[in-house]
């Protein structure tokens, strides 16, 4: 914010004030010296004018030595009146005895013939030395007194004998009056010079401060981000060069600002579109930058994390300190699944922000979403473990029976056929598992071919259900039904139980584009599961209906049901709710996984709804578009 500068605080006022003070000090010093010199000169001139010429002194000496007193006094009065002294001066002639013999002041002749009371006169008469002095009286003002000894020019000896003295007293008011006039003239001249100097100083300070003021305004505009203005150049002096430098600085700063802004926008764009989260901190470990991806990962807002410690943000403050991260930038694997409402595993890579001097000014943490990788890795480990376990179980069983047969059981006509039958069933089980694994592998790699054709789903679904009804006719034909089941894709292990298949199928022909073989395998898997887990005498309900642009096929049983915690896992590979029972009934744990892959390859969706001890319902939704032309009927051979 630009604070307004008062006039008395401005450099404009300071320059003018300094200039005026310098001018006044200079004028006063010169004036004082000039007045003092003029005063001294006037006083010296005045003192020089207060004197008696030597020839008049000789005449006064002759008159003082004359015996005729009256004639001498008259002559001396005439002599002093002819003396070239100031008009205001009073000249008194005193003889050697101190008696006043003549006075130039015609208005004061009373002291003639009287003894002089002046001590200065007595001193001059005594020692014969000239006296000069100043006196001040309340009525007379400043006076200059000069007493000149008058000596006998014809006397011999050590010195001329003093025969009298001439006392000259003159007022100095005229001298000081002239000096005062000169001082007044000087003061007036000083005031005029001060006024002119003030005007000149204002003009000069204005000329100096104007470019400075413009440079200040340009600096303020630059601070606000406006670099469009230019400082006017008034001359080629230092201020002009400074103005040129400010203009060049403005251009350079604008270019640097534009480059910095472009780089910042580029960095913001990069951070905003990165699939990885980025967090930057200051040297204290507090967050200063965080991109949208990191905010989405941590399910928070920008204003809630700026200034927060990165240790607290990543919830690692209990296990690590900032020094640990600065000294060892190892990657961390953090699981946020418990804090969020979904599974999230992040790999955090740390790196230092260092200056060229090596000073560490912060940290950068890059967050990689490795949830799917960790899930795949976990599934891979579970898959390997499950395959190993599923293969080891029948192999162990087969090994035990084969060892028993090798030890002599093959010779027993009752035991040998049973052992061979178990070995054959376990072998068939392993073959089915390997075939299912190959099917899943081809689907995962995208090499499995989907042979699509339009099929009347009503007739197709009824055809599959008719095959399961055949299993109910007689118990004697069940073994044969098991063989047909294996050939057509039905899983073995359907126990000899009584059940009823109830059909709720729309009468309208629904033509859907599917792969007949693979979709038949899906229905077989679902129906076999319904038969396996249905109680004796239970009812299996098969439904087929049409929605706006989908057909919904469902199979419901009255079996044990699926616990809520396991519903989302039933389509995982090798997953079984009741592992012991499923393995006993010959299941591989891959049927529903294959069914899901097939349905999704056909553009549909499969899901399950279940309640424990009440049964389960599997749903299949397939895209459907109404058509009028379709193929022929199904053969039930």
C-alpha positions in Angstrom: 0.0 0.0 0.0 1.4 3.4 -1.0 1.4 5.7 2.1 0.9 9.3 1.4 4.0 11.4 2.2 3.5 14.7 4.0 4.9 17.9 2.3 7.3 18.5 5.2 8.6 14.8 4.8 9.0 15.0 1.1 12.4 15.2 -0.6 11.0 18.2 -2.5 10.7 20.2 0.7 14.1 18.9 2.0 16.0 19.9 -1.1 14.4 23.4 -1.1 15.0 23.8 2.6 18.6 22.8 2.4 19.2 25.2 -0.6 17.5 28.1 1.3 19.4 27.4 4.5 22.7 27.3 2.6 21.8 30.6 0.9 20.8 32.3 4.2 23.9 31.0 6.0 26.1 32.2 3.2 24.5 35.6 3.0 24.5 36.1 6.8 28.2 35.2 7.1 29.2 37.4 4.2 26.9 40.2 5.6 28.3 40.0 9.1 31.8 40.2 7.8 30.8 43.1 5.5 29.0 45.0 8.2 31.9 44.5 10.7 34.4 45.6 8.2 32.3 48.7 7.2 31.9 49.6 10.9 35.6 49.4 11.5 36.3 51.4 8.4 33.8 54.1 9.3 35.1 54.4 12.9 38.7 54.6 11.7 37.7 57.3 9.2 35.8 59.1 11.9 38.8 58.9 14.3 41.1 60.2 11.5 38.9 63.2 11.0 39.1 64.1 14.7 42.6 65.7 14.7 44.4 69.0 14.9 46.9 69.8 12.2 50.5 70.1 13.3 50.8 73.7 12.3 47.7 74.6 14.4 49.3 72.7 17.3 52.4 74.9 16.9 50.2 78.0 16.9 48.3 76.9 19.9 51.7 76.2 21.7 52.8 79.7 20.9 49.6 81.2 22.2 49.8 79.2 25.4 53.3 80.5 26.1 52.2 84.1 25.3 52.2 86.5 28.3 49.1 88.3 27.0 46.4 85.9 28.2 43.4 87.6 26.7 44.9 88.0 23.3 46.2 84.5 23.4 42.7 83.1 24.4 41.1 85.0 21.5 43.8 83.7 19.1 43.3 80.1 20.3 39.6 80.4 19.9 40.1 81.5 16.4 42.6 78.8 15.8 40.3 75.9 17.0 37.4 77.3 15.0 39.6 76.9 11.9 40.5 73.3 12.7 39.3 70.7 10.2 37.3 68.5 12.6 33.7 67.3 12.6 31.0 69.9 13.0 29.6 68.1 16.0 33.0 68.0 17.7 33.8 70.2 20.7 37.4 71.4 21.0 38.8 72.6 24.3 42.3 74.0 24.8 43.8 73.5 28.3 47.1 75.0 29.5 49.7 73.2 31.5 48.0 74.0 34.8 44.7 72.4 33.6 42.9 75.7 33.1 40.5 75.9 30.2 41.8 78.6 27.8 39.4 78.2 24.8 36.2 76.2 23.9 34.9 75.8 20.4 31.3 75.5 21.7 29.9 79.0 21.6 27.0 77.9 23.8 29.3 76.7 26.6 31.9 79.4 27.4 31.3 79.2 31.2 34.2 76.8 31.7 36.8 79.1 30.1 39.2 80.1 32.9 38.1 77.2 35.0 40.0 74.1 35.9 39.3 71.1 33.7 37.6 68.2 35.6 38.6 65.6 33.0 40.9 63.0 34.4 41.9 62.2 30.8 43.2 65.7 30.4 45.1 65.6 33.6 46.7 62.3 32.6 47.8 63.7 29.3 49.3 66.8 30.9 51.1 64.6 33.3 52.6 62.0 31.0 52.5 63.9 27.7 50.9 60.9 25.9 48.1 61.0 23.4 44.7 59.7 24.8 41.9 58.2 22.8 38.7 56.7 24.3 35.0 56.3 24.1 32.4 57.4 26.4 28.6 56.9 26.7 26.2 59.2 28.3 22.5 59.0 28.8 22.0 62.4 27.3 25.0 62.6 25.0 25.0 59.0 23.7 28.2 57.5 22.3 31.2 60.0 22.2 34.7 59.7 21.0 37.3 61.6 23.1 40.8 62.5 21.9 43.3 64.4 24.1 46.3 65.7 22.2 49.3 67.0 24.2 50.7 70.4 23.0 54.4 70.7 23.5 56.9 73.5 23.3 58.7 73.1 19.9 61.7 75.0 21.2 62.2 73.0 24.3 65.4 70.9 24.8 66.1 68.0 27.0 64.6 64.6 27.2 61.5 65.8 25.4 59.5 68.8 24.5 57.8 70.3 27.6 54.1 70.0 27.6 52.6 73.4 27.6 48.9 72.3 27.3 46.5 70.0 25.7 43.7 70.0 23.2 40.6 67.8 24.1 38.4 66.9 21.2 35.0 65.3 22.0 32.8 64.2 19.1 29.5 62.3 19.0 29.5 59.0 17.1 25.7 58.9 16.6 26.1 59.9 12.9 28.6 57.1 12.4 26.3 54.5 13.9 23.3 55.9 12.1 25.1 55.4 8.8 26.0 51.9 9.8 22.4 51.1 10.8 21.2 52.4 7.4 23.7 50.0 5.7 22.5 47.1 7.9 18.9 47.8 7.0 19.8 47.9 3.3 21.7 44.6 3.8 18.7 43.0 5.6 16.3 44.1 2.8 18.7 42.7 0.2 19.0 39.5 2.3 15.2 39.1 2.4 15.0 39.7 -1.4 17.8 37.3 -2.0 16.0 34.7 0.3 12.8 35.1 -1.6 14.5 34.7 -5.0 16.5 31.8 -3.5 13.3 30.2 -2.3 11.8 30.4 -5.8 15.0 29.2 -7.4 15.3 26.3 -4.9 11.7 25.3 -5.5 12.3 25.2 -9.3 15.6 23.3 -8.8 14.1 20.8 -6.3 11.1 20.4 -8.6 13.5 19.6 -11.5 15.3 17.0 -9.3 12.3 15.4 -7.7 10.0 15.2 -10.7 11.9 12.4 -12.4 12.3 10.7 -9.0 8.6 11.0 -8.4 7.9 9.5 -11.8 10.3 6.6 -11.1 8.5 6.1 -7.7 5.1 5.9 -9.5 6.6 3.4 -12.0 8.0 1.3 -9.2 4.5 1.3 -7.5 2.9 0.2 -10.8 5.5 -2.5 -11.2 4.7 -3.7 -7.7 1.1 -3.9 -8.7 2.0 -5.9 -11.8 1.6 -3.1 -14.4 4.7 -2.9 -16.5 3.2 -0.8 -19.4 4.3 2.6 -18.2 7.6 4.3 -19.0 9.5 7.0 -17.0 10.0 10.2 -18.9 13.6 11.1 -19.5 14.3 14.9 -18.8 18.0 14.9 -19.5 21.2 13.0 -20.0 22.4 13.5 -16.4 22.5 10.9 -13.7 18.8 11.1 -13.2 18.2 10.6 -16.9 20.5 7.5 -16.8 18.6 6.2 -13.8 15.3 6.7 -15.6 16.6 4.7 -18.6 17.7 2.0 -16.1 14.2 1.9 -14.5 12.6 1.6 -18.0 14.9 -1.2 -18.9 14.2 -2.9 -15.5 10.5 -2.6 -16.2 10.9 -4.4 -19.5 13.1 -7.1 -18.0 10.8 -7.6 -15.1 7.8 -7.8 -17.4 9.5 -10.4 -19.5 10.7 -12.4 -16.4 7.2 -12.1 -15.0 5.6 -13.4 -18.2 8.1 -16.3 -18.4 7.5 -17.1 -14.7 3.8 -16.9 -15.1 3.9 -19.1 -18.2 6.1 -21.6 -16.3 3.8 -21.5 -13.4 0.7 -22.2 -15.6 2.6 -25.0 -17.3 3.6 -26.4 -13.9 0.0 -26.1 -12.7 -1.3 -27.7 -15.9 1.2 -30.6 -15.5 0.3 -31.0 -11.8 -3.4 -30.8 -12.5 -3.3 -33.5 -15.3 -0.9 -35.9 -13.6 -2.3 -39.2 -12.7 -0.1 -39.3 -9.7 -0.5 -37.1 -6.6 2.1 -34.5 -5.9 2.7 -32.8 -2.5 5.5 -30.2 -1.9 6.5 -29.0 1.5 8.7 -26.2 3.0 11.8 -27.0 5.0 9.7 -27.6 8.1 7.7 -30.3 6.4 4.5 -28.2 6.1 2.5 -28.6 2.8 2.7 -25.7 0.4 1.6 -27.3 -2.9 -0.8 -30.2 -3.5 -2.4 -31.1 -6.8 -6.0 -32.3 -7.4 -5.0 -35.9 -7.8 -3.5 -36.0 -4.3 -6.6 -34.2 -2.9 -8.8 -36.9 -4.5 -6.6 -39.7 -3.2 -6.8 -38.3 0.4 -10.4 -37.2 0.1 -9.7 -33.6 1.4 -9.7 -30.0 0.3 -6.8 -27.7 -0.6 -7.6 -25.2 2.2 -7.6 -28.0 4.8 -4.1 -29.2 4.0 -2.1 -26.1 3.2 0.3 -25.6 6.2 -0.4 -29.0 7.6 2.6 -31.3 8.3 3.0 -34.0 5.6 3.6 -36.5 8.4 0.1 -35.8 9.8 -1.4 -35.6 6.3 -0.1 -39.1 5.4 -0.8 -40.4 8.9 2.8 -41.5 9.4 3.7 -39.2 12.2 3.7 -42.0 14.7 6.3 -44.1 12.8 8.5 -41.4 11.1 9.9 -38.0 11.8 10.8 -35.3 9.3 14.5 -36.0 9.8 13.8 -39.7 8.8 12.4 -38.6 5.5 15.2 -36.0 4.9 18.0 -38.5 5.6 16.5 -41.5 3.9 14.1 -41.0 1.0 12.8 -44.5 0.9 9.4 -45.3 -0.7 6.5 -46.1 1.6 3.5 -48.3 1.0 0.5 -46.7 2.8 -3.0 -48.3 3.1 -5.8 -45.8 3.4 -8.6 -48.3 3.1 -9.6 -48.0 6.8 -9.8 -44.2 6.6 -11.8 -44.1 3.4 -14.9 -45.8 2.3 -13.0 -47.7 -0.5 -9.9 -49.6 -0.9 -6.8 -47.4 -1.6 -3.1 -48.3 -1.4 -0.6 -45.6 -2.3 3.1 -45.9 -2.9 4.8 -42.7 -1.8 8.2 -41.7 -3.2 10.1 -38.8 -1.5 12.7 -36.5 -2.9 14.5 -33.5 -1.6 14.2 -29.9 -2.9 17.7 -28.5 -2.8 19.3 -25.3 -3.8 22.6 -25.1 -5.7 24.3 -24.4 -2.3 23.0 -27.7 -1.0 20.5 -26.1 1.3 17.4 -28.3 1.7 14.3 -26.1 1.3 11.6 -28.8 1.3 10.4 -32.2 0.2 8.4 -33.5 -2.7 6.2 -36.6 -2.3 4.7 -38.4 -5.3 1.7 -40.6 -4.6 1.2 -43.6 -6.9 -2.1 -45.5 -6.8 -1.0 -49.1 -6.6 -4.3 -50.4 -5.3 -4.9 -52.5 -8.5 -1.3 -53.6 -8.6 -1.4 -54.7 -5.0 -4.8 -56.4 -5.6 -3.5 -58.2 -8.7 -0.4 -59.2 -6.7 -2.5 -60.5 -3.9 -4.8 -62.3 -6.3 -1.8 -63.7 -8.1 -0.5 -65.1 -4.8 -3.9 -66.4 -3.8 -4.3 -67.8 -7.3 -1.0 -69.7 -7.2 -1.8 -70.8 -3.7 -5.3 -72.0 -4.7 -4.1 -73.8 -7.8 -1.4 -75.5 -5.8 -3.8 -76.5 -3.2 -6.5 -77.6 -5.7 -4.0 -79.7 -7.6 -2.3 -81.1 -4.6 -5.5 -82.4 -3.0 -6.5 -84.7 -5.9 -2.9 -85.6 -6.6 -2.4 -86.6 -2.9 -5.6 -88.6 -3.1 -4.6 -90.3 -6.3 -1.2 -91.1 -4.9 -2.7 -92.7 -1.9 -5.0 -94.9 -3.9 -2.3 -95.8 -6.5 0.1 -96.7 -3.7 -2.6 -98.9 -2.2 -3.1 -100.5 -5.6 0.6 -101.0 -6.0 0.8 -102.6 -2.6 -1.6 -105.3 -3.8 -5.1 -103.8 -3.7 -5.3 -104.3 -7.4 -5.8 -108.0 -6.8 -8.9 -107.5 -4.7 -11.9 -107.6 -7.0 -14.0 -105.5 -4.7 -11.6 -102.8 -3.7 -9.7 -102.3 -6.9 -12.7 -101.0 -9.0 -13.5 -98.5 -6.3 -9.9 -97.2 -6.1 -9.7 -96.9 -9.8 -13.0 -95.1 -9.9 -11.8 -92.5 -7.4 -8.6 -92.1 -9.3 -10.5 -91.5 -12.5 -12.8 -89.0 -10.8 -9.9 -87.1 -9.4 -8.2 -87.1 -12.8 -11.4 -85.8 -14.4 -11.5 -83.1 -11.7 -8.0 -81.9 -12.5 -8.7 -82.0 -16.2 -11.8 -79.8 -15.7 -9.8 -77.4 -13.5 -7.1 -77.1 -16.1 -9.6 -76.6 -18.9 -11.3 -73.9 -16.8 -7.9 -72.2 -16.2 -7.1 -72.3 -19.9 -10.5 -70.7 -20.7 -9.9 -67.9 -18.2 -6.4 -67.4 -19.5 -7.6 -67.0 -23.0 -10.3 -64.6 -21.8 -7.7 -62.5 -19.9 -5.4 -62.4 -22.9 -8.2 -61.6 -25.3 -7.5 -64.7 -27.5 -10.9 -66.3 -26.7 -13.1 -66.0 -29.7 -16.8 -65.0 -29.3 -19.1 -66.4 -32.0 -22.0 -64.1 -31.9 -25.4 -64.9 -33.4 -29.0 -63.9 -32.8 -30.7 -66.5 -30.7 -34.3 -66.8 -29.5 -33.5 -66.6 -25.8 -36.9 -67.9 -24.8 -36.5 -71.2 -26.6 -32.7 -71.4 -25.7 -33.4 -71.0 -22.0 -36.3 -73.5 -22.1 -34.0 -75.9 -24.0 -31.4 -75.8 -21.2 -34.0 -76.1 -18.5 -35.5 -79.2 -20.3 -32.2 -80.9 -20.0 -32.2 -80.5 -16.3 -35.7 -81.8 -16.1 -34.5 -85.0 -17.7 -32.4 -85.6 -14.6 -35.6 -86.0 -12.6 -37.2 -88.8 -14.5 -35.6 -91.8 -13.0 -32.8 -92.5 -10.5 -31.6 -95.3 -12.8 -30.7 -92.8 -15.5 -28.7 -90.5 -13.2 -25.4 -92.0 -14.0 -26.1 -91.5 -17.7 -27.2 -88.0 -17.0 -23.9 -87.3 -15.2 -22.0 -88.3 -18.4 -24.2 -86.1 -20.5 -23.7 -83.3 -18.0 -19.9 -83.6 -18.4 -20.1 -83.5 -22.2 -22.4 -80.6 -22.3 -20.6 -78.6 -19.7 -22.7 -79.5 -16.6 -20.6 -80.0 -13.5 -20.8 -83.5 -11.8 -21.8 -83.9 -8.3 -25.5 -83.2 -8.7 -26.7 -85.4 -5.8 -29.7 -87.7 -6.1 -32.3 -85.3 -4.8 -35.7 -84.3 -5.7 -36.3 -80.7 -6.8 -38.7 -78.7 -9.0 -37.8 -76.2 -11.7 -40.4 -73.5 -11.9 -40.4 -71.3 -15.0 -41.5 -67.7 -15.3 -40.6 -66.9 -18.9 -42.2 -64.2 -21.0 -44.2 -65.4 -24.0 -42.7 -62.8 -26.3 -39.8 -63.9 -28.4 -36.6 -62.2 -27.3 -33.8 -62.3 -29.9 -30.5 -61.6 -28.3 -27.0 -61.7 -29.9 -24.9 -64.2 -27.9 -22.3 -67.0 -28.2 -24.5 -70.1 -27.7 -21.8 -72.5 -26.4 -20.3 -70.1 -23.9 -23.7 -68.7 -22.7 -24.9 -72.3 -22.3 -21.9 -72.9 -20.1 -22.9 -69.9 -18.0 -26.5 -71.2 -17.5 -25.1 -74.7 -16.7 -22.8 -73.3 -14.0 -25.6 -71.3 -12.4 -28.1 -74.2 -12.5 -25.6 -76.7 -11.2 -24.9 -74.4 -8.2 -28.6 -74.0 -7.6 -29.0 -77.8 -7.7 -26.0 -78.4 -5.4 -27.1 -76.0 -2.7 -30.9 -76.6 -2.9 -32.4 -78.8 -0.2 -34.1 -82.0 -1.1 -37.6 -81.1 -2.4 -36.6 -77.5 -3.1 -37.9 -75.3 -5.9 -35.6 -73.6 -8.4 -37.2 -70.7 -10.1 -36.0 -69.6 -13.6 -37.2 -66.2 -14.9 -36.8 -64.3 -18.1 -38.3 -60.9 -18.7 -37.8 -57.8 -20.8 -37.0 -54.3 -19.7 -36.7 -51.1 -21.9 -33.4 -52.1 -23.5 -32.2 -55.2 -21.6 -33.3 -58.7 -21.0 -33.0 -60.0 -17.4 -32.5 -63.8 -16.8 -32.5 -65.0 -13.2 -32.1 -68.3 -11.3 -33.3 -68.6 -7.7 -32.8 -71.4 -5.2 -33.9 -72.1 -1.7 -30.5 -73.2 -0.4 -28.1 -72.0 2.3 -27.7 -68.6 0.9 -24.5 -66.5 0.9 -23.3 -64.4 3.8 -23.4 -60.6 3.2 -19.6 -60.3 3.6 -19.1 -62.9 0.9 -21.5 -61.6 -1.8 -18.9 -59.3 -3.5 -16.4 -62.2 -3.6 -18.4 -65.1 -5.1 -17.2 -64.2 -8.6 -13.6 -64.3 -7.6 -11.5 -67.2 -8.9 -11.2 -70.2 -6.5 -13.5 -68.5 -4.0 -16.0 -70.8 -2.2 -18.3 -69.9 0.6 -18.3 -73.4 1.9 -15.0 -74.7 0.7 -15.3 -78.2 2.2 -18.7 -78.9 0.7 -17.9 -77.4 -2.7 -14.7 -79.5 -3.0 -16.6 -82.6 -1.9 -19.2 -82.0 -4.6 -16.5 -81.6 -7.3 -16.4 -77.9 -7.8 -13.3 -76.1 -8.9 -14.2 -72.6 -7.7 -13.9 -71.2 -11.3 -17.4 -71.6 -12.7 -18.8 -68.2 -11.6 -15.5 -66.5 -12.5 -15.8 -67.9 -16.0 -19.5 -66.9 -16.1 -18.7 -63.4 -15.2 -16.0 -63.1 -17.9 -18.4 -64.5 -20.6 -21.3 -62.3 -19.6 -19.1 -59.2 -19.6 -17.6 -60.2 -23.0 -21.2 -60.2 -24.3 -21.7 -56.7 -23.0 -23.9 -57.8 -20.1 -23.7 -57.9 -16.3 -24.0 -60.6 -13.7 -24.7 -60.2 -10.0 -26.2 -62.1 -7.1 -28.8 -61.3 -4.4 -28.8 -63.6 -1.4 -30.0 -64.1 2.2 -28.6 -66.7 4.6 -30.8 -69.8 5.0 -33.3 -68.4 2.5 -31.6 -68.9 -0.8 -29.8 -67.0 -3.6 -30.8 -65.4 -6.9 -28.3 -65.0 -9.7 -29.2 -62.3 -12.3 -27.9 -61.9 -15.8 -28.6 -58.7 -17.8 -27.9 -58.6 -21.5 -28.4 -55.7 -24.0 -31.5 -56.1 -26.1 -32.8 -54.4 -29.2 -36.2 -55.3 -30.7 -36.0 -57.1 -34.1 -38.6 -58.5 -36.4 -36.7 -61.1 -38.4 -35.0 -64.1 -36.7 -33.9 -67.7 -37.3 -35.6 -71.1 -36.8 -36.5 -73.4 -33.9 -34.3 -75.4 -31.7 -33.8 -79.2 -32.1 -34.2 -81.1 -28.8 -32.1 -84.1 -29.8 
